[in-house]
Amino acid sequence: MPFQTVLEQTRKKASPGTQKDWYRLDLSAIVYPTLQRKNFSSVYRLSVLLKEPIRPDVLQKAVDIALERFPTYKVAIHRGLFWRYLEPNRRPGPFVRPDIANPCMPMYFKAGNRYLLRVYYYDRRISLECHHCLGDGTGGMCVLQTITAVYLRLLGAKISNGYFVLDVNEKPDPEELEDAYMRYANARVCPPRPAEKTYRVRGTPEPFHTFNIIDGIMSVSQVNAAAKKYGATITEYLNSVLLYALLNKQLREPHVRLYPVRIAMPVNLRRFFPSRTLRNFITMVYPSIDPRLGDYTFEEIVIQVRNFMRYYINEKFLRGDITTNAATKRNPLIRVVPLFLKDIVVRTFYRRVQDKNSSAGLTNMGAMKVPEDMKPYIERFDIYMGQPFSSRTNCAVISFEDTLTVNFASCIIEADVERLFFRRLVEDGIQVKIESNRTFHEN
């Protein structure tokens, strides 16, 4: 039987002593545990919607098999004197569970047998939630797609390896486990970061454990046609639409003065610096509009975003950015500062400076590729950035074949930004289907 064959090979591969004893947190991962609090964790969610209902017992077997291939995800986090680190987790789990109404809930380090990921199922959907200290969306997608491929194989399907589906019978490449930031943080200067206060969405906080999701499902070809009308890529166009929505939200509110509207957008550094790492390897860029300079039409916003993206998103600027980020970790004085003091400084800086540096977040994972023989089993993918650190909304984009989903996530009652965003898409001729876990009332 396929399951027995795969399981036997996996057990041979994963004998005791074959994995590293511990792993340093990568450059990005250092920050995420510091921000941990009772009502917040840096957790994101990836989902795949299949065409047949999920069988939980088979999914659990698939998780057990696939996770052995990802040693930096089958870990627990521990606290040292100067730094936190990841240690292989031999405890039972993680166990698949029925999905919940409010995903991306805080992930406590000592709960769930200390695993930093969760696997949920609902009807035809498999969802993976990861703490960001394990890796970014690219690493998480490798885990999710590999679990899905093993699941389908256990049901009798013939699924090839390739793209995000890794070979579960193969030992991890050492490059998959590296902190790629430190390999490429070698610019000759450390450029300063923008630190100007930006417009913040003000809303009514939802009760703890309430997570509002609004999904917009649309055609890739329609979005691409709308973007081309403005001479932009899909990413440039969707960033422009979000800036447009945020700008109009600010203008409609009572205000004494206007603030710049800025989006925090992760860039996948693997596009510019060769690496197979499954850990974090992203940096942030901040496309923005400053209404203090005058009134902007939507066409002008697109031009501004397009010029920003093409000027800043290149190997030279990105290398400088990661060099700036790495400078602190390399500082010999900071390295010997006790962890509790590092936590206080980082948490204070993030709350007072970094979190105020953007009005919203937008990530675009782009077009998902899967092995050709896996395509017939998949309907679409979803991605959620998780709970915002402060009261605002985050936006995540992903596509598969001709289906593009824009997933908004927030912890506030108001949905003005989302409403303005989707209205702009409709005005540009894009048909949008809305799904949500919340109930809307007409004003």
HELIX and SHEET records of a PDB file:
HELIX    1   1 PRO A    2  LYS A   13  1                                  12    
HELIX    2   2 VAL A   31  THR A   34  1                                   4    
HELIX    3   3 PRO A   56  LEU A   67  1                                  12    
HELIX    4   4 GLY A  112  ARG A  114  5                                   3    
HELIX    5   5 GLY A  137  LEU A  154  1                                  18    
HELIX    6   6 PRO A  174  LEU A  177  5                                   4    
HELIX    7   7 ALA A  180  TYR A  184  1                                   5    
HELIX    8   8 VAL A  220  LYS A  229  1                                  10    
HELIX    9   9 ILE A  234  ARG A  252  1                                  19    
HELIX   10  10 LEU A  269  ARG A  271  5                                   3    
HELIX   11  11 PRO A  291  LEU A  293  5                                   3    
HELIX   12  12 PHE A  298  TYR A  312  1                                  15    
HELIX   13  13 GLU A  315  ARG A  330  1                                  16    
HELIX   14  14 PRO A  332  ARG A  335  1                                   4    
HELIX   15  15 LEU A  339  ARG A  352  1                                  14    
HELIX   16  16 GLN A  354  ASN A  357  5                                   4    
HELIX   17  17 GLU A  372  TYR A  377  5                                   6    
HELIX   18  18 ASP A  416  GLU A  427  1                                  12    
SHEET    1   A 3 TYR A  23  ARG A  24  0                                        
SHEET    2   A 3 ARG A  84  PRO A  88 -1                                        
SHEET    3   A 3 VAL A  75  ARG A  79 -1                                        
SHEET    1   B 5 ARG A  97  PRO A  98  0                                        
SHEET    2   B 5 LEU A 117  TYR A 122  1                                        
SHEET    3   B 5 ARG A 125  HIS A 131 -1                                        
SHEET    4   B 5 VAL A  43  LEU A  50 -1                                        
SHEET    5   B 5 ILE A 378  TYR A 384 -1                                        
SHEET    1   C 7 ILE A 282  VAL A 285  0                                        
SHEET    2   C 7 VAL A 261  ASN A 268 -1                                        
SHEET    3   C 7 ALA A 360  ALA A 367  1                                        
SHEET    4   C 7 THR A 393  PHE A 400  1                                        
SHEET    5   C 7 THR A 403  SER A 410 -1                                        
SHEET    6   C 7 ASN A 212  SER A 219 -1                                        
SHEET    7   C 7 LYS A 433  SER A 436 -1                                        
SHEET    1   D 3 ILE A 282  VAL A 285  0                                        
SHEET    2   D 3 VAL A 261  ASN A 268 -1                                        
SHEET    3   D 3 SER A 288  ILE A 289 -1                                        
END                                                                             
